[in-house]
Structure formats: C-alpha cells, structure tokens
Amino acid sequence: MKTMLHIRKISCAEPGALAAIDAIRRKLSTGGDMISPAGRARTIEVFGEPLAPIEVVRRICRDVRERGLPAVAHYTKCFDRVDLTRETIRVGPDEIRAAHRAADREFLATVRRVRASIWQFQSGVLNRDAHLCMPGRYELYLRYRPLRRVGVCIPGGAAAYPSTLLMTAVPAQAAGVKEIAVVSPPTKNGANNPDVLAVCYELGIREVYRVGGAQGVAAVAFGCEGIEPVDKIVGPGNLFVTLAKREVFGQVDIDMLAGPTEVVVIADASANPAYVASDLISQAEHSPGASLLVTWHEPLVDQVSEALDEQLDRLPRGALARESLEEFGAFIVARDRAEAIRIANLIAAEHVHVATEDAEDVAAAIDSAGAIFVGEYSPVAIGDYVAGPSHVLPTGGSARFASGLCANDFLKRASVIHFSADGLASVADDVRMLAEKEGLTGHSASVDIRLTGG
C-alpha cells in the first residue's frame, strides 16, 4: 500500500505562522540536539554518561590537545570501530596514485571540467592588493597573502563526496594555498573511497588522513604525531564536526558553522510542479535537510505534493527523503509576492530557488541567502556540483550575516603604512590630541621624538 506524504502546511494568513517557520529553522541549527538514538547510545558507551553534543566535543578536543595521536586513535576506535596507528592514519601515496590510475576516465574528465569552472570563477573574484599614495607624505597598502596550510573536512557517512573536495580545495588553490591536508573518516565513503582519493590525486593533494568527526577537526587544529597543524579548517560535517570547529576557533580559523542542508523554493502559478518537487527532494535526500516551498498560488501546494509522491517512489533514497520532508519540510502559503520575499529573507536559507514568472526581479529582492538559483533551468544541483561558486554555504539562518566559501576566505590581509617626515608632521597634532584623550602619552611621545630630534 502506497504511503501518502504528509508535509505541514503553514498559512501566513493564520496566527502563529512566523513562529512555526522559525521553529523549523531552529530545529536544524547548530544549537540543536540532533542525535540519533544510536548516537546517544554510543555516547553513553564511550563516556559512561549521556553527555550533550557540545560536552562530547569539548572532551574530545581537550583530550586530543593534551594527548595527541593516542587520543585520536582512541576516539576513532570508539566511533568508527577502526584501529589507527601513526603508520596507518595517513593514506599512502601509492594508494592515492593507484586510485587515480584505476578511476573511470569519464569521471576524471568530469572532474577536470568542473575544476576548470571553479578555478575560473574563484580566480576572477580574488581580492587584489590596493595602494593609496599621497606623494611626499605617505603610502598606504592593503596587501593580501594566501594562508600557508589548510585542513579540509570531507564527510564519509551515508555517501561519498568528491564534489565537496572540489568545492573546498580548488578555491584554496586558486588563492595560492600550497599545503592542503584532507581529513575524512576511515570508511568506504570517506578516506577509503577510491573516487575521493582519485580526485585528491587529480588536484595534486597528497595529504589524506583517515580520521573524521570531532577528533579529526582537533587533530588538524592542534596537530599530533604525524599530522602538522593547519591555519584554517573548512568543509561540512555532522553536528559534532560543526561543534568541534567552533571549539577550535581561535587556535585556527574556520569557514563557518554550517548545519544540515536547506532549500527555499519561491514559486508562483508559472512554476512547473514537477521541477519544484525535484528541487525539494534534492536537498531532502541528504537526510536531514530542510525543504520549504513558499508560494502565494495555493493550488501549487497540492500539485507539488502529488509530484513529490510520484517522484519519491522512483528514487533509491526516496524513503530517506520522505522522512526528511515530513520532519523538516513545509508548504508556506504567503498572501502575496511581497510577503513571500519577506519570508525568504527571514528564513535566510542556504539555497533559494526562484521559480516565478519574474524570477530575476524576485531574485534581486532576496538579500539573505547562501546561493540564489534563478529560473526553471537552474536547479540547486547545478550549484552543488558544477557551477563556479563553492557549495559550502551558510545554513540555519546565518545567511543574514555570513557568505559562502570562496577563494578570498583563504587570503589574509595586512596593511602596510609608510610615512615620510613631512607626512608624520602633517598628522602629529591629531595623534597628540587622541593620545591625550586616552591618557596614552607614550603614543604622542613616539611621534614627538621623531619630529623634535629627541
């Protein structure tokens, strides 16, 4: 017997609509407590008590910082059921080379085309050095330099993600980063996956470590026997990976605190219900993933619901996507176009797909989104796999203030200030005034000694 899909419907004409929308967003935020029953049981098994996720992460990070590789190996054994040593934690160069040699030639051709697209876009948006010169007085520079060493987290749970390797490592390389260390769980979809290893070889990456989770983040942040610490950690992961990145921030830089994937589709009467359904499913199949339809054309809700039922039955991950849609999905019926846009900006989703008659105008009005997909021929999958912008994007409403990963995130900037004697004299009074107001007389004295000769 066919199971009918049950997705909540929220009408903006009814009281409590905004609270219901906000509840969906908070459910998938990094402040949530999304752990499976099996995960909770494993926590008790490892730590002897039902710790909250942040407590688990803090213990792991502290232990790795204090004990190094033995702690990394301990938690890998506990969570991944794999024994690691200094000799086995790193994937050997021969294994990486062999994976590339055995890889499907068409797959490698795809990787090269995608890499070229990402490289072209990321190189084109790189920040450039700036120079301001006041002849005879001073010169000011804003100078950019690439980070020396970056760690990339590649998930390895339910699926393998060679696309994430492309979308993180290529922007770093476009920025000029020379050393990239990949950390991924010791699983068939992680550091042991031949496709992931083949892409590493294709990109010139030779450092791949069989360690994931919070212990993987801590290992590259603090360093341990056999792993040199990095300057920045990027890449997606589960709640534990995200919380670990937050825990080590300050020791290293991080890209963002990203949670489960999400999409908001803004659609009107012109939208193809089958296309809308496919975009909702494409993010829901990550399981978990939040898939929200926002429309002011209420008949579209039933049309999309029917299309979802039809398409889910044909997909290998249809059951997982169905569960995610029922748990985290919603049909939101706005009163008009303007309200639909306000709702999308309020949600500030990772992905926003605009499927309306005036799609370009609606897209221009979206101020808060990680990536915006315009028109019926721009599915979110294009951004996930082949377009130039990275698919590492802000989630959980953080697109209100955060942006997707790009090559500029792998650059650090420094100001260079070069004054002449005349230039120093021209600003000396202003320095003295501010130093006096702040009681920092040594500041003004450092100017006076140069101008008075002692």
C-alpha positions as CSV (number, residue, x, y, z in Angstrom):
1,M,0.0,0.0,0.0
2,K,1.3,3.4,-1.0
3,T,2.2,5.8,1.8
4,M,1.0,9.3,1.3
5,L,3.3,12.1,2.0
6,H,2.4,14.4,4.9
7,I,4.1,17.8,4.9
8,R,3.0,20.5,7.2
9,K,1.2,23.5,5.6
10,I,1.6,26.9,7.1
11,S,-0.7,29.7,6.0
12,C,0.6,33.2,6.6
13,A,-3.0,34.4,7.0
14,E,-3.3,32.5,10.2
15,P,-1.9,33.4,13.7
16,G,1.4,31.8,14.7
17,A,2.7,31.4,11.1
18,L,6.0,33.2,11.8
19,A,6.6,31.2,15.0
20,A,6.0,28.0,13.1
21,I,8.5,29.0,10.3
22,D,11.1,30.0,12.9
23,A,10.7,26.6,14.7
24,I,11.6,24.8,11.5
25,R,14.8,26.8,11.2
26,R,15.8,26.4,14.8
27,K,15.3,22.7,14.6
28,L,18.3,22.3,12.2
29,S,20.6,25.0,13.7
30,T,23.9,24.1,15.3
31,G,22.4,24.9,18.6
32,G,20.1,21.9,18.2
33,D,20.4,18.5,19.7
34,M,20.0,16.3,16.6
35,I,21.5,13.0,17.5
36,S,20.0,9.6,16.6
37,P,19.1,7.1,19.3
38,A,22.1,5.1,18.2
39,G,24.3,8.1,18.6
40,R,23.1,8.7,22.1
41,A,23.7,5.1,23.0
42,R,27.3,5.3,21.6
43,T,27.9,8.5,23.7
44,I,26.9,6.6,26.9
45,E,29.1,3.7,25.8
46,V,32.1,5.8,25.2
47,F,31.8,8.3,28.1
48,G,29.7,6.5,30.6
49,E,27.1,9.2,30.7
50,P,24.5,10.8,28.4
51,L,26.5,13.9,27.5
52,A,25.2,16.7,25.3
53,P,26.9,17.1,21.9
54,I,28.9,20.1,23.0
55,E,30.2,18.3,26.1
56,V,31.2,15.4,23.9
57,V,33.1,17.7,21.6
58,R,34.8,19.6,24.4
59,R,36.1,16.4,25.9
60,I,37.4,15.1,22.6
61,C,39.1,18.3,21.7
62,R,40.7,18.7,25.1
63,D,41.9,15.1,25.1
64,V,43.4,15.4,21.6
65,R,45.2,18.6,22.5
66,E,46.7,17.0,25.6
67,R,47.5,13.5,24.4
68,G,47.7,13.8,20.6
69,L,47.6,10.7,18.4
70,P,46.7,8.2,21.2
71,A,43.5,10.3,21.8
72,V,42.8,10.5,18.1
73,A,43.2,6.7,17.8
74,H,41.1,6.1,20.9
75,Y,38.1,8.0,19.6
76,T,38.4,6.6,16.1
77,K,38.3,3.1,17.6
78,C,35.2,4.1,19.7
79,F,33.2,5.8,17.0
80,D,34.4,4.2,13.7
81,R,35.5,0.8,15.0
82,V,38.9,1.2,13.3
83,D,42.4,0.8,14.8
84,L,44.7,3.6,13.7
85,T,48.5,3.9,14.2
86,R,50.9,6.5,13.0
87,E,51.6,4.3,10.0
88,T,48.0,3.8,9.0
89,I,46.4,7.1,9.8
90,R,47.7,8.7,6.6
91,V,46.7,7.3,3.3
92,G,49.9,6.2,1.4
93,P,50.9,8.0,-1.8
94,D,50.8,4.7,-3.6
95,E,47.2,4.2,-2.7
96,I,46.2,7.6,-3.8
97,R,48.1,7.1,-7.1
98,A,46.5,3.7,-7.6
99,A,43.0,5.1,-7.1
100,H,43.6,7.7,-9.8
101,R,45.1,5.1,-12.1
102,A,42.0,2.9,-11.7
103,A,39.4,5.6,-11.8
104,D,36.8,5.8,-14.6
105,R,38.2,8.0,-17.4
106,E,34.9,9.8,-17.9
107,F,34.7,10.5,-14.2
108,L,38.2,12.1,-14.3
109,A,37.2,14.1,-17.4
110,T,34.2,15.4,-15.5
111,V,36.4,16.3,-12.5
112,R,38.7,18.3,-14.8
113,R,35.9,20.2,-16.4
114,V,34.4,21.1,-13.0
115,R,37.8,22.1,-11.6
116,A,38.3,24.4,-14.6
117,S,34.9,26.0,-14.0
118,I,35.5,26.5,-10.3
119,W,39.0,27.8,-10.9
120,Q,37.9,30.3,-13.5
121,F,35.2,31.7,-11.2
122,Q,37.3,31.7,-8.0
123,S,40.3,33.3,-9.7
124,G,38.1,36.0,-11.1
125,V,36.7,37.1,-7.7
126,L,40.1,37.2,-5.9
127,N,40.8,40.3,-3.9
128,R,43.7,42.4,-5.2
129,D,46.3,44.5,-3.4
130,A,45.2,48.1,-3.0
131,H,47.5,51.2,-3.0
132,L,46.9,54.8,-1.8
133,C,49.7,57.3,-2.3
134,M,50.0,60.9,-1.1
135,P,53.3,62.0,-2.8
136,G,55.9,63.2,-0.4
137,R,53.7,62.4,2.7
138,Y,52.8,58.7,2.9
139,E,51.9,55.5,1.1
140,L,49.3,53.0,2.2
141,Y,48.8,49.5,1.0
142,L,46.3,46.7,1.6
143,R,48.2,43.5,0.9
144,Y,46.8,40.0,0.5
145,R,48.8,36.8,1.1
146,P,47.5,33.2,0.9
147,L,47.3,31.0,4.0
148,R,50.2,28.6,4.3
149,R,48.3,25.4,5.2
150,V,44.6,24.5,5.2
151,G,42.6,21.5,6.5
152,V,39.7,20.2,4.5
153,C,36.9,18.1,6.1
154,I,35.3,15.6,3.8
155,P,32.2,13.7,5.1
156,G,32.2,10.0,4.7
157,G,29.0,8.7,6.2
158,A,26.0,7.7,4.1
159,A,27.6,8.9,0.8
160,A,31.0,9.8,-0.7
161,Y,31.5,13.5,-1.6
162,P,34.2,14.1,-4.2
163,S,32.2,17.2,-5.1
164,T,33.0,18.7,-1.7
165,L,36.7,18.2,-2.2
166,L,36.4,20.2,-5.5
167,M,34.4,22.9,-3.9
168,T,36.8,23.4,-1.0
169,A,40.3,22.6,-2.3
170,V,40.0,24.4,-5.6
171,P,39.1,27.8,-4.1
172,A,42.0,27.4,-1.7
173,Q,44.4,26.5,-4.6
174,A,43.1,29.5,-6.6
175,A,44.0,31.7,-3.7
176,G,47.5,30.3,-3.7
177,V,47.4,27.9,-0.7
178,K,50.3,25.5,-1.1
179,E,49.5,22.8,1.6
180,I,46.1,21.1,1.9
181,A,45.5,18.3,4.3
182,V,42.3,16.3,3.9
183,V,40.7,14.6,6.9
184,S,37.9,12.1,6.3
185,P,36.5,9.1,8.3
186,P,38.1,5.7,7.7
187,T,35.1,4.4,5.9
188,K,34.2,3.2,2.4
189,N,32.7,6.7,1.7
190,G,35.5,8.6,3.4
191,A,39.3,8.3,3.2
192,N,39.0,4.8,1.8
193,N,36.8,5.8,-1.1
194,P,38.7,5.4,-4.4
195,D,36.8,8.3,-6.1
196,V,37.7,10.7,-3.3
197,L,41.3,9.6,-3.5
198,A,41.3,9.9,-7.3
199,V,40.2,13.5,-7.0
200,C,42.8,14.2,-4.4
201,Y,45.5,13.0,-6.9
202,E,44.0,14.9,-9.7
203,L,44.1,18.1,-7.6
204,G,47.7,17.5,-6.5
205,I,46.7,16.7,-2.9
206,R,48.9,14.1,-1.3
207,E,48.0,14.5,2.4
208,V,44.9,12.5,3.3
209,Y,44.2,11.3,6.8
210,R,41.8,8.5,7.9
211,V,40.2,10.4,10.7
212,G,36.8,12.2,10.9
213,G,34.4,13.6,13.5
214,A,35.5,15.9,16.3
215,Q,38.8,14.1,16.6
216,G,39.7,14.8,13.0
217,V,39.0,18.5,13.5
218,A,41.0,18.6,16.7
219,A,43.9,16.6,15.0
220,V,44.4,19.2,12.3
221,A,43.8,22.2,14.6
222,F,46.2,21.2,17.3
223,G,48.4,18.8,15.4
224,C,49.5,15.4,16.7
225,E,52.2,12.8,15.9
226,G,52.2,12.5,12.1
227,I,49.9,15.5,11.4
228,E,51.1,19.1,11.2
229,P,48.6,21.7,12.4
230,V,46.8,23.9,9.9
231,D,45.9,27.6,9.8
232,K,42.3,27.1,8.8
233,I,39.7,24.3,8.7
234,V,37.0,24.2,6.0
235,G,34.3,21.8,4.9
236,P,31.0,20.4,6.1
237,G,30.2,17.7,8.5
238,N,27.7,16.5,11.1
239,L,26.8,18.3,14.3
240,F,29.9,17.0,16.1
241,V,32.2,18.3,13.3
242,T,30.5,21.7,13.4
243,L,30.7,22.0,17.1
244,A,34.4,20.9,17.0
245,K,35.1,23.7,14.5
246,R,33.5,26.2,16.9
247,E,35.6,24.7,19.8
248,V,38.9,25.1,18.0
249,F,38.2,28.5,16.5
250,G,40.9,30.9,17.7
251,Q,43.5,28.2,17.6
252,V,42.7,28.2,13.8
253,D,40.3,30.0,11.6
254,I,37.2,28.2,10.3
255,D,34.9,28.7,7.3
256,M,31.6,28.7,9.1
257,L,29.3,26.8,11.4
258,A,27.1,25.0,8.9
259,G,24.3,22.6,9.8
260,P,22.1,20.3,7.7
261,T,21.3,21.5,4.2
262,E,18.2,23.6,3.3
263,V,16.4,25.0,0.4
264,V,13.6,27.5,0.0
265,V,11.7,27.4,-3.3
266,I,9.8,30.6,-4.2
267,A,7.2,29.7,-6.8
268,D,4.1,31.1,-8.4
269,A,1.4,29.9,-10.9
270,S,4.0,29.7,-13.7
271,A,6.2,27.1,-11.9
272,N,6.3,23.5,-13.1
273,P,5.2,21.4,-10.1
274,A,7.5,18.5,-11.1
275,Y,10.5,20.8,-11.2
276,V,9.7,22.3,-7.8
277,A,9.2,18.8,-6.3
278,S,12.6,17.7,-7.6
279,D,14.4,20.6,-6.0
280,L,12.7,19.9,-2.7
281,I,13.7,16.3,-2.9
282,S,17.3,17.0,-4.0
283,Q,18.1,18.6,-0.6
284,A,15.8,16.3,1.5
285,E,17.7,13.3,0.3
286,H,20.7,14.4,2.3
287,S,18.5,13.4,5.3
288,P,18.3,15.5,7.3
289,G,17.6,18.5,5.1
290,A,15.0,21.3,5.2
291,S,12.9,21.8,2.1
292,L,10.4,24.6,2.1
293,L,8.1,25.8,-0.6
294,V,6.9,29.4,-0.4
295,T,4.1,30.4,-2.7
296,W,1.2,32.8,-3.0
297,H,-0.5,30.5,-5.5
298,E,-2.2,28.0,-3.1
299,P,-3.2,25.4,-5.8
300,L,0.5,24.8,-6.4
301,V,0.7,23.1,-3.0
302,D,-1.4,20.2,-4.0
303,Q,0.2,19.9,-7.4
304,V,3.7,19.8,-5.8
305,S,2.5,17.3,-3.2
306,E,1.3,14.9,-5.9
307,A,4.6,15.4,-7.8
308,L,6.6,14.6,-4.7
309,D,4.7,11.4,-4.1
310,E,5.3,10.3,-7.7
311,Q,9.0,11.1,-7.7
312,L,9.9,9.8,-4.3
313,D,8.7,6.3,-5.2
314,R,11.2,6.2,-8.1
315,L,14.3,7.2,-6.1
316,P,16.8,4.9,-4.3
317,R,16.9,7.4,-1.4
318,G,13.2,8.2,-1.7
319,A,12.4,6.7,1.8
320,L,15.0,8.9,3.4
321,A,13.9,12.0,1.5
322,R,10.3,11.3,2.5
323,E,11.2,11.1,6.2
324,S,13.2,14.4,5.9
325,L,10.4,16.2,4.1
326,E,7.8,15.1,6.7
327,E,10.1,16.1,9.6
328,F,11.7,19.3,8.3
329,G,9.7,20.3,5.2
330,A,6.8,22.7,4.9
331,F,4.5,24.3,2.4
332,I,4.2,28.0,3.2
333,V,1.3,29.9,1.7
334,A,2.0,33.7,1.6
335,R,-0.7,36.3,1.0
336,D,1.2,37.8,-1.9
337,R,4.6,38.1,-3.7
338,A,6.0,40.7,-1.4
339,E,5.2,38.6,1.7
340,A,6.9,35.6,0.0
341,I,10.0,37.6,-0.4
342,R,9.9,38.8,3.2
343,I,9.6,35.2,4.4
344,A,12.5,34.0,2.3
345,N,14.7,36.8,3.7
346,L,13.5,35.9,7.2
347,I,14.5,32.3,6.7
348,A,17.9,33.3,5.2
349,A,18.3,29.8,3.7
350,E,21.4,28.1,2.3
351,H,19.8,27.7,-1.1
352,V,16.9,29.8,-2.6
353,H,15.5,28.7,-5.9
354,V,13.2,31.3,-7.6
355,A,10.7,29.7,-9.9
356,T,8.4,32.6,-10.8
357,E,7.4,34.5,-13.9
358,D,9.5,37.4,-12.9
359,A,12.4,35.3,-11.5
360,E,15.1,37.9,-12.0
361,D,13.2,40.6,-10.2
362,V,12.4,38.3,-7.3
363,A,16.0,37.2,-7.0
364,A,17.1,40.8,-6.9
365,A,14.9,41.3,-3.9
366,I,16.5,38.4,-1.9
367,D,19.0,39.9,0.5
368,S,19.8,36.9,2.7
369,A,20.7,33.6,1.0
370,G,23.8,31.5,0.6
371,A,23.2,30.9,-3.1
372,I,20.3,32.0,-5.3
373,F,19.1,29.9,-8.3
374,V,17.1,31.8,-10.9
375,G,14.6,30.2,-13.3
376,E,13.5,26.7,-14.2
377,Y,16.8,25.7,-15.7
378,S,18.9,26.5,-12.7
379,P,18.3,23.6,-10.2
380,V,20.2,23.6,-7.0
381,A,22.2,20.6,-8.1
382,I,24.0,22.9,-10.6
383,G,25.4,24.7,-7.6
384,D,26.1,21.5,-5.7
385,Y,28.2,20.1,-8.5
386,V,29.4,22.1,-11.4
387,A,29.0,25.9,-11.1
388,G,32.0,28.0,-10.0
389,P,30.8,29.2,-6.6
390,S,31.5,26.8,-3.7
391,H,28.7,24.7,-2.4
392,V,29.9,25.3,1.2
393,L,27.2,27.8,2.2
394,P,25.8,29.3,5.4
395,T,22.8,27.5,6.9
396,G,20.4,27.8,9.8
397,G,19.6,31.5,9.1
398,S,23.3,32.6,9.2
399,A,23.0,33.9,5.6
400,R,21.7,37.0,7.4
401,F,25.4,37.8,8.1
402,A,27.5,35.1,6.5
403,S,28.6,34.2,3.0
404,G,29.5,31.1,1.1
405,L,33.1,29.9,1.0
406,C,35.2,31.5,-1.7
407,A,38.9,31.9,-2.7
408,N,39.1,35.2,-0.7
409,D,38.5,33.2,2.5
410,F,41.9,31.7,2.0
411,L,43.7,35.0,1.9
412,K,44.8,37.1,4.9
413,R,45.3,40.8,4.5
414,A,47.7,43.2,6.2
415,S,48.0,47.0,6.0
416,V,51.4,48.4,5.1
417,I,51.9,52.0,6.2
418,H,54.9,54.1,5.1
419,F,55.1,57.8,6.1
420,S,57.8,60.4,5.3
421,A,58.9,63.1,7.8
422,D,56.6,65.6,6.3
423,G,53.7,63.1,6.3
424,L,54.3,62.4,10.0
425,A,54.4,66.2,10.8
426,S,51.1,66.7,9.0
427,V,49.2,64.3,11.3
428,A,51.2,64.8,14.5
429,D,48.6,67.2,16.1
430,D,45.8,64.7,15.6
431,V,47.9,61.9,17.2
432,R,48.7,64.1,20.2
433,M,45.0,65.0,20.7
434,L,43.8,61.4,20.6
435,A,46.7,60.2,22.8
436,E,45.9,62.9,25.4
437,K,42.2,62.0,25.4
438,E,43.1,58.4,26.0
439,G,45.9,59.0,28.5
440,L,48.4,57.2,26.4
441,T,51.2,59.8,26.4
442,G,53.8,57.3,25.1
443,H,52.0,57.3,21.8
444,S,52.4,61.1,21.3
445,A,56.0,60.9,22.6
446,S,56.8,58.3,19.9
447,V,55.8,61.0,17.3
448,D,57.5,63.9,19.1
449,I,60.8,62.2,19.4
450,R,61.0,61.9,15.7
451,L,59.9,65.5,14.9
452,T,62.0,67.2,17.6
453,G,65.1,65.1,17.4
454,G,64.9,64.0,21.0
